[in-house]
Every structure is written in structure tokens, then in C-alpha cells.
Amino acid sequence: QYPGSPQAPVQAPEGRMTLDDVVTKTAVTIGVLVIAAALAWRFVPDALYFPALIASGLIGFIVVLFVAFRRNVSPGLVLLYAGIEGIFIGMIQSLALRINVNLRQRELLLREAFENFSLYRAGMASASK
């Protein structure tokens, strides 16, 4: 190519993920986790906090081992794992609020991650090279 001549847009080869694909899939997975955590935190009865915490931790461990040792990663299993870990995080959140743990830093971290994702999707920020 000569200097100043327009270049054809670069497309990802078939089967390869672009940075935009990675960001989108990560956002969907985190979204499933946050929704599951919020639902578990809100709707699990007091008597089931510890059983739900232990069960979701153990089931999540089994699912992540299953996902990790498969040759092909299944998106459904990844989302299942995110949902199970969301339940686990919801139970941890409930427990932390019961013992009055200050969660301001966690809130600020989640807000910062959401803002960075929003700026990237809006085209106002780009990945560093």
C-alpha cells in the first residue's frame, strides 16, 4: 500500500474473536452473575442462607472443573457457572450485611467497571495498544 491510500477494513478470520466480541461476552456473563446474585440476595429465605451458600459453592466448583477439562468450551455451561456463582455471591453479600461489613469499596469497584465498559461500547475509550 502506498502512503495515503485507503486500506480495506480488517476482518477477523472465521472462528476468531475480536476484542469487541470478548467485551460483549464478558458483559453478558457478568450480567448473568449480577442478576443471579441480586435474586438470591433478595429472595432466598433466612433459613436457607447457609445451605444455599454451601451448595452453590460446591456445585460451582464441580461445574467449573467440568468446563475447564472439556476440549470445547460450551457457552451454556459458562453462563450456568456464572449463575451459580451469582447465587454464591448473593449469599456472601447477605452474610456480610448481617455482620455489618462496609461494602462501599465493592460498590465503587463495580461502578468503575460499568463506567469503563460503557465508555468502551460508546466508542469514547479504546483498548491500549
Backbone torsions as a table, in degrees:
resi	resn	phi	psi	omega
1	GLN	NA	142.6	177.5
2	TYR	-88.4	150.8	177.7
3	PRO	-59.9	135.3	177.5
4	GLY	90.2	-11.5	179.2
5	SER	-83.3	143.5	-177.6
6	PRO	-68.6	144.4	178.2
7	GLN	-103.5	147.2	176.5
8	ALA	-70.6	145.3	178.9
9	PRO	-63.0	142.1	-179.5
10	VAL	-86.0	126.8	178.2
11	GLN	-112.2	146.0	179.5
12	ALA	-69.7	138.2	175.2
13	PRO	-59.6	155.6	-178.3
14	GLU	-57.5	132.3	178.0
15	GLY	89.0	-6.2	179.1
16	ARG	-100.7	147.1	179.8
17	MET	-97.4	140.0	174.4
18	THR	-88.8	171.4	177.7
19	LEU	-61.4	-37.0	178.6
20	ASP	-64.0	-39.5	176.2
21	ASP	-61.5	-43.3	-179.2
22	VAL	-63.6	-44.7	-179.5
23	VAL	-63.8	-43.1	-179.1
24	THR	-65.1	-46.6	-179.9
25	LYS	-65.9	-35.7	176.8
26	THR	-65.3	-42.3	179.6
27	ALA	-64.2	-40.0	178.5
28	VAL	-65.0	-43.1	-179.6
29	THR	-64.5	-43.8	177.7
30	ILE	-65.9	-36.0	177.2
31	GLY	-61.8	-44.0	177.0
32	VAL	-61.1	-43.1	-179.9
33	LEU	-62.1	-46.4	-177.5
34	VAL	-66.6	-41.2	179.4
35	ILE	-64.9	-44.1	178.5
36	ALA	-63.2	-39.9	179.0
37	ALA	-64.0	-43.8	-179.3
38	ALA	-65.0	-41.9	179.5
39	LEU	-66.8	-41.7	178.6
40	ALA	-65.8	-42.0	-179.5
41	TRP	-62.1	-38.6	-174.9
42	ARG	-82.3	-39.6	-166.8
43	PHE	-110.2	-8.2	178.0
44	VAL	-77.4	126.7	-179.2
45	PRO	-66.3	157.3	-177.7
46	ASP	-55.7	-38.3	-176.7
47	ALA	-68.1	-18.3	-176.9
48	LEU	-106.0	9.6	-179.4
49	TYR	-58.2	-56.2	-175.9
50	PHE	-69.7	-41.9	175.3
51	PRO	-60.9	-39.8	178.5
52	ALA	-67.5	-37.1	177.6
53	LEU	-63.3	-48.9	-178.3
54	ILE	-68.6	-45.2	-178.6
55	ALA	-63.6	-44.7	-179.1
56	SER	-67.1	-35.0	176.4
57	GLY	-64.0	-47.4	-179.1
58	LEU	-68.8	-44.5	179.3
59	ILE	-64.7	-40.5	177.2
60	GLY	-60.9	-40.1	178.4
61	PHE	-63.7	-43.3	179.1
62	ILE	-64.7	-44.4	-179.3
63	VAL	-64.4	-42.1	-178.7
64	VAL	-67.4	-34.4	174.7
65	LEU	-65.4	-41.8	178.3
66	PHE	-61.8	-44.2	179.4
67	VAL	-65.9	-42.0	-175.2
68	ALA	-67.3	-33.5	-175.5
69	PHE	-96.2	3.4	173.8
70	ARG	-81.3	151.7	177.7
71	ARG	-71.0	-42.3	179.3
72	ASN	-110.6	132.8	179.5
73	VAL	-81.3	126.8	179.2
74	SER	-94.2	122.3	179.1
75	PRO	-59.5	-33.7	178.6
76	GLY	-63.6	-41.0	178.7
77	LEU	-69.0	-34.7	177.5
78	VAL	-64.5	-42.6	178.4
79	LEU	-69.1	-34.9	174.8
80	LEU	-61.7	-45.0	177.9
81	TYR	-61.5	-41.6	178.6
82	ALA	-62.1	-40.1	178.2
83	GLY	-65.5	-42.6	179.3
84	ILE	-65.2	-43.2	178.1
85	GLU	-68.1	-28.6	173.8
86	GLY	-62.6	-41.2	176.5
87	ILE	-62.7	-43.6	178.8
88	PHE	-59.7	-46.3	-179.9
89	ILE	-66.5	-37.0	176.0
90	GLY	-61.2	-38.8	178.5
91	MET	-70.4	-38.7	176.1
92	ILE	-63.0	-41.2	178.7
93	GLN	-61.8	-44.2	179.1
94	SER	-61.6	-43.8	179.6
95	LEU	-64.4	-42.0	-179.8
96	ALA	-64.0	-38.7	178.2
97	LEU	-69.2	-31.5	178.5
98	ARG	-67.5	-30.5	-179.7
99	ILE	-103.8	17.3	172.8
100	ASN	59.5	47.2	174.9
101	VAL	-82.1	135.1	178.1
102	ASN	-74.0	118.6	-175.7
103	LEU	-107.5	17.8	-178.1
104	ARG	-61.5	-40.8	-179.0
105	GLN	-64.4	-39.5	178.7
106	ARG	-64.8	-39.6	178.2
107	GLU	-63.2	-43.3	179.8
108	LEU	-65.2	-37.8	178.3
109	LEU	-64.5	-44.8	178.3
110	LEU	-64.8	-38.8	178.4
111	ARG	-63.7	-42.7	179.3
112	GLU	-63.7	-42.2	178.7
113	ALA	-63.9	-42.1	178.7
114	PHE	-64.4	-41.6	179.1
115	GLU	-64.5	-42.6	178.6
116	ASN	-63.4	-42.5	178.1
117	PHE	-62.6	-43.6	-179.7
118	SER	-63.5	-42.3	178.4
119	LEU	-64.3	-39.6	178.9
120	TYR	-64.7	-46.3	-178.3
121	ARG	-65.6	-30.4	179.8
122	ALA	-80.6	-6.8	180.0
123	GLY	83.0	10.1	-178.4
124	MET	-88.8	-10.0	177.5
125	ALA	-139.4	152.8	178.0
126	SER	-133.2	163.0	177.9
127	ALA	-70.6	142.6	179.8
128	SER	-71.1	149.9	-177.8
129	LYS	-99.7	NA	NA
